[in-house]
Amino acid sequence: SQDELISKSFSGRDGKAYLFASTLNTTLGTKEDRHLLTGIHTVCDLSCKGCGKTLGWYYWKAWEHSQKYKEGKWIMEKVALNKVNAW
């Protein structure tokens, strides 16, 4: 939902990504520490519940204080999303 969109200025594995407050019809993979552009984060991959395609990741923990706002939020990569409305 567009109401859950927090920011369009994130980077994913394959380019532009969006930060969301929540998602629907998704599943989470195993937690792992990953070195991202903004430091080390504990994340798990986010997949489509229907087709299993990887869409992005979920932030469990941000190790740097300045990145704590990401905890409990979802990254969805633009290339993995299908546009349904005018946003």
PEMO-V384339 format. One record per residue. N is the residue number from 1. RES is the residue in one letter. PSI is psi in whole degrees, 0 to 359 (999 if undefined). OMEGA is omega in radians with two decimals (* if undefined). D_FIRST is the distance of its C-alpha to the first C-alpha in whole Angstrom. Layout:
# PEMO-V384339
n->(N N)
res->(RES RES)
psi->(PSI PSI)
omega->(OMEGA OMEGA)
d_first->(D_FIRST D_FIRST)
This chain:
# PEMO-V384339
n->(1 2 3 4 5 6 7 8 9 10 11 12 13 14 15 16 17 18 19 20 21 22 23 24 25 26 27 28 29 30 31 32 33 34 35 36 37 38 39 40 41 42 43 44 45 46 47 48 49 50 51 52 53 54 55 56 57 58 59 60 61 62 63 64 65 66 67 68 69 70 71 72 73 74 75 76 77 78 79 80 81 82 83 84 85 86 87)
res->(S Q D E L I S K S F S G R D G K A Y L F A S T L N T T L G T K E D R H L L T G I H T V C D L S C K G C G K T L G W Y Y W K A W E H S Q K Y K E G K W I M E K V A L N K V N A W)
psi->(140 332 337 354 124 315 144 8 50 162 137 193 323 30 215 142 162 146 125 152 333 168 166 152 41 160 156 143 200 142 142 151 130 135 109 180 329 17 192 132 149 118 167 145 147 126 156 130 331 306 346 0 136 127 335 224 166 134 109 313 137 128 338 137 320 347 3 334 342 341 133 12 164 139 129 127 137 318 341 352 149 130 123 328 198 12 999)
omega->(3.12 3.11 -3.13 -3.13 3.13 -3.07 3.06 -3.03 3.10 3.09 3.07 3.11 -3.03 3.10 -3.05 3.13 -3.12 3.07 -3.12 3.07 3.13 3.09 3.06 3.05 3.12 3.06 -3.14 3.06 -3.11 3.08 3.03 3.03 -3.09 3.08 3.14 -3.11 -3.08 3.09 -3.12 3.10 2.96 -3.04 2.91 3.14 -3.13 -3.10 3.05 -3.14 -3.11 -3.03 3.13 -3.13 3.09 -3.09 -3.07 3.13 3.11 3.12 3.04 -3.06 3.01 -3.06 3.10 -3.07 -3.09 -3.10 -3.08 -3.13 -3.13 -3.08 -3.14 -3.13 -3.07 2.99 3.06 -3.10 -3.09 -3.10 -3.10 -3.05 3.03 -3.12 -3.11 3.13 -3.02 -3.11 *)
d_first->(0 4 5 5 7 11 13 13 17 17 20 19 22 22 21 18 15 12 12 9 10 9 8 9 12 13 17 19 22 25 25 27 28 27 28 26 26 26 28 28 25 25 22 21 20 16 16 15 16 17 19 20 19 18 15 16 17 17 19 21 24 25 28 29 28 27 24 23 20 18 19 17 14 13 13 12 15 14 17 15 12 12 11 10 10 12 10)
